[in-house]
């Protein structure tokens, strides 16, 4: 018979292979397009993301017609993207926004700690302030209190967490692990997954860093006294100092889930008390007070809801203990 046979239809295994290739291609190029959006300048980010989308479509069409060539193209793109991604390194030398222009550093001198670049801005609005960076000295043997501040601005599941240390002479300093924005840059949770920001440790006067949130940003800030022994309080303070010096010497990227304000606190707390368990409320930091309550790290003499209600700071509230 001279009639030519129809080409065989793709079998189940071939169809599954093509479907897997399409899924892998979509995931890779979605990631690549988003990474280019956040890594390229505003002049080029749209073009870069569009180019990634076009390249992804090309690989998908090629892969559907010729799966082996499609997989080869995908592997080559993934290898190139990985090399590019690994080449992006954090830096401490950028044109930083004024409020994160300096990270705190310090040293221990006998029983004293000297902190450099303690922020003490006089805020006049949410976006403007008279800048002041100061060198301050604290007596470790006079450390009397440790507080956790939880600041909620939108989604109640997400909060920025800060730690304040009070001393017998009335001195008070607040540590905050924050994103280090460049001048004119805005925070983005998604950008935090794509090396958009560095991490910086800020030490600040409470009248600066807390009042900025309560009085000018309109955030709901709560203050919880932590039940720590003097040895634990001292160790926690020194762990913040060590972490600040590490970031000054070796910059790191902020990462929305794994390296943020709350996970830094948890990592430092584990240096003080290795047995503290991991918990989902470490990530959903708005629920962190419940975690602290369960482990008796804050007061437990009243119901949790009452403690949370009384912890809320009103604008203009007295902050130093």
Secondary structure, DSSP 8 states (H G I E B T S, - for coil): --S--------HHHHHHHHHHHHHHHHHHHHHHHHHHHHS-TTTHHHHHHHHHHHHHHHHHHHHH-HHHHHHHHHHHHHHHHHHHHT----S-S-B-GGGS---EEEEETTEEEEEEEE--EESSSS-EE--EEEEEEEGGGEEEEEEEEEESS-TT--EEEEEEEETTS-EEEEEEEEE-BTT----TTGGGTT--EEEEEEE-HHHHTHIIIIIS--EEEEEE----HHHHHHHHHHHHHHHHHHHHS--B-BTTTBSHHHHHHHHHHHH-TT----GGGTSGGGHHHHHHHTTSS--SS-HHHHHHHHB--TT-----
